[in-house]
Amino acid sequence: MNSLKSLAGLVLGVAMTCAPAVAGEIVLNSDQSDPAPKKAMEQLIADFEKANPGVTVKWNNFDHEGYKAAIRNFLTADPPDVAAWYAGNRMAPFVKAGLFEDVTDVWTANGLDDQLKSAASALTVDGKKWGVPYTYYQWGIYYRKDVFAKEGITPPKNWEELMSACAKLKADGITPFAIGTKALWPTGGWFDYLDLRVNGYEFHMDLTAGKVPYTDPKVKAVFAKWAELVKPGYFLENHAALDWQDAIPQFVQGKAAMYLMGNFAVAPMKDGGLKEDQIGFLQFPEITAGLPMAEDAPTDTFHIPSGAKNKDDARKFLAFLASPDAQTKMNDTLGQLPVNNTSAKPSDPFLEAGFIMLSNAHGLAQFYDRDAPAEMAKAGMEGFQEFMVKPDKIDAILDRLEKARQKIYK
């Protein structure tokens, strides 16, 4: 294993600290290399140091891909005091390996069980909290308000209403859903939401953690619902040849009326020529009546490595990061959503809708390719795309995914 210093020098080109801890200093490793995240972190660190005289932050900023490779090494070889990562099943292996610190006390002391409650389950393992979330963004169905109005369609709140809307749109020559599955991952959003609405958050998390067979009847029930959209032709016909951006013009031109996607899709919709009042946002409709509504909301987090040298000041940093004001300010810069439900509501109408929806969510999934290991995510999304092209092959697809699960989760 490379030392942290040589790893940083050879792979990342950033100077890292291998010296003994300095009193009143915390070492923070993260991967905010893009302009907006970098600016948000600079603001956060400056504000934290101002609020905590005598504590300084030594910030080691990695590029995204380099960080994924480096974190497994530095958590064991030379742990910082604070490290950026992700919630849910991406966090769990580090918890199980004893590399992250239990920070339940930070949550309890700062009232975070209430303020961060929507993300609490995604930071909990064995009844304990292992990090603090600070930003996320919503997924949901973006729709053409003007098309809905012309067709006399009310935004659907349940599956029956969604099917009725799809049938009317299709009959009038409008494809209900835009999608591009060439890059596979958009299929993960569809699988997530259908499973969350058919079987619920807890089942979905067990499935992506490898605890449930893909041949389970409950999983087959998810694809039965999906088939109700696939078989009548409610998706763009050539979706397997399109990237997600390639489907945007169909939505902009009114040839497709809805798009299940993350909030990052709004900017290219506007860039394509749509005005803000032409775009609506709706929560993915209920399928199983009474099932608590969970959402896909990829969540970024900070953690204290178990080998950190200055855990007291690291706890102060996590508490500061969790505060409503800090999260409001960071997310104004990021263009995303604060997890703290007492933060200021965003002024952007789509972010405001997402803030309200996620603040009241039963639980937050992290997206299929974050919640499942990389090898399973690849196999799963290949299967999802194949199903969307050849829905009658569902049994063979699920058998293949089950064999992959048994191999990958040994």
PEQUI-V638361 format. One record per residue. N is the residue number from 1. D_FIRST is the distance of its C-alpha to the first C-alpha in whole Angstrom. Layout:
N_D_FIRST / N_D_FIRST
//
This chain:
1_0 / 2_4 / 3_6 / 4_9 / 5_11 / 6_10 / 7_9 / 8_13 / 9_14 / 10_13 / 11_13 / 12_16 / 13_18 / 14_18 / 15_18 / 16_16 / 17_17 / 18_15 / 19_18 / 20_20 / 21_22 / 22_25 / 23_28 / 24_30 / 25_27 / 26_24 / 27_21 / 28_21 / 29_19 / 30_20 / 31_21 / 32_25 / 33_25 / 34_28 / 35_31 / 36_33 / 37_30 / 38_29 / 39_32 / 40_33 / 41_29 / 42_31 / 43_34 / 44_33 / 45_31 / 46_34 / 47_36 / 48_34 / 49_34 / 50_38 / 51_38 / 52_36 / 53_37 / 54_35 / 55_32 / 56_30 / 57_27 / 58_24 / 59_23 / 60_20 / 61_21 / 62_19 / 63_20 / 64_20 / 65_18 / 66_15 / 67_15 / 68_15 / 69_12 / 70_11 / 71_12 / 72_10 / 73_7 / 74_10 / 75_12 / 76_10 / 77_8 / 78_12 / 79_14 / 80_17 / 81_21 / 82_21 / 83_20 / 84_21 / 85_21 / 86_24 / 87_26 / 88_27 / 89_25 / 90_22 / 91_22 / 92_22 / 93_19 / 94_18 / 95_21 / 96_21 / 97_17 / 98_19 / 99_17 / 100_20 / 101_23 / 102_26 / 103_28 / 104_32 / 105_33 / 106_33 / 107_35 / 108_37 / 109_38 / 110_38 / 111_40 / 112_37 / 113_38 / 114_41 / 115_40 / 116_37 / 117_38 / 118_38 / 119_34 / 120_34 / 121_34 / 122_30 / 123_29 / 124_30 / 125_28 / 126_30 / 127_33 / 128_31 / 129_29 / 130_26 / 131_26 / 132_29 / 133_30 / 134_31 / 135_32 / 136_33 / 137_36 / 138_38 / 139_39 / 140_42 / 141_45 / 142_46 / 143_50 / 144_53 / 145_55 / 146_58 / 147_58 / 148_58 / 149_61 / 150_63 / 151_62 / 152_63 / 153_60 / 154_58 / 155_55 / 156_54 / 157_53 / 158_53 / 159_52 / 160_56 / 161_56 / 162_53 / 163_55 / 164_58 / 165_57 / 166_55 / 167_58 / 168_60 / 169_58 / 170_57 / 171_61 / 172_62 / 173_59 / 174_56 / 175_53 / 176_52 / 177_48 / 178_46 / 179_43 / 180_40 / 181_38 / 182_37 / 183_33 / 184_33 / 185_32 / 186_36 / 187_37 / 188_34 / 189_36 / 190_39 / 191_38 / 192_37 / 193_40 / 194_42 / 195_40 / 196_40 / 197_44 / 198_45 / 199_43 / 200_41 / 201_38 / 202_37 / 203_37 / 204_35 / 205_32 / 206_33 / 207_33 / 208_30 / 209_28 / 210_29 / 211_32 / 212_35 / 213_36 / 214_36 / 215_40 / 216_41 / 217_44 / 218_43 / 219_41 / 220_43 / 221_46 / 222_43 / 223_44 / 224_47 / 225_48 / 226_45 / 227_48 / 228_51 / 229_49 / 230_48 / 231_51 / 232_54 / 233_52 / 234_51 / 235_48 / 236_48 / 237_49 / 238_46 / 239_43 / 240_41 / 241_41 / 242_41 / 243_38 / 244_39 / 245_40 / 246_42 / 247_44 / 248_45 / 249_48 / 250_50 / 251_49 / 252_51 / 253_54 / 254_54 / 255_54 / 256_51 / 257_52 / 258_49 / 259_45 / 260_42 / 261_40 / 262_38 / 263_39 / 264_38 / 265_40 / 266_43 / 267_43 / 268_43 / 269_46 / 270_48 / 271_46 / 272_48 / 273_51 / 274_52 / 275_53 / 276_52 / 277_55 / 278_54 / 279_51 / 280_51 / 281_48 / 282_48 / 283_46 / 284_45 / 285_49 / 286_49 / 287_49 / 288_49 / 289_52 / 290_51 / 291_47 / 292_45 / 293_44 / 294_40 / 295_39 / 296_36 / 297_34 / 298_31 / 299_30 / 300_27 / 301_26 / 302_24 / 303_23 / 304_22 / 305_19 / 306_19 / 307_17 / 308_19 / 309_21 / 310_24 / 311_25 / 312_29 / 313_29 / 314_26 / 315_29 / 316_32 / 317_30 / 318_29 / 319_33 / 320_34 / 321_32 / 322_34 / 323_37 / 324_40 / 325_41 / 326_37 / 327_36 / 328_40 / 329_39 / 330_35 / 331_36 / 332_39 / 333_37 / 334_35 / 335_38 / 336_37 / 337_38 / 338_37 / 339_36 / 340_38 / 341_42 / 342_44 / 343_42 / 344_45 / 345_46 / 346_45 / 347_48 / 348_46 / 349_48 / 350_45 / 351_43 / 352_46 / 353_46 / 354_43 / 355_42 / 356_45 / 357_44 / 358_41 / 359_42 / 360_44 / 361_41 / 362_41 / 363_37 / 364_35 / 365_33 / 366_30 / 367_31 / 368_30 / 369_27 / 370_26 / 371_27 / 372_26 / 373_23 / 374_22 / 375_23 / 376_26 / 377_27 / 378_27 / 379_30 / 380_32 / 381_33 / 382_33 / 383_36 / 384_37 / 385_38 / 386_40 / 387_42 / 388_43 / 389_44 / 390_45 / 391_46 / 392_48 / 393_45 / 394_43 / 395_43 / 396_41 / 397_39 / 398_38 / 399_38 / 400_35 / 401_33 / 402_34 / 403_32 / 404_29 / 405_29 / 406_29 / 407_27 / 408_24 / 409_25 / 410_24
//
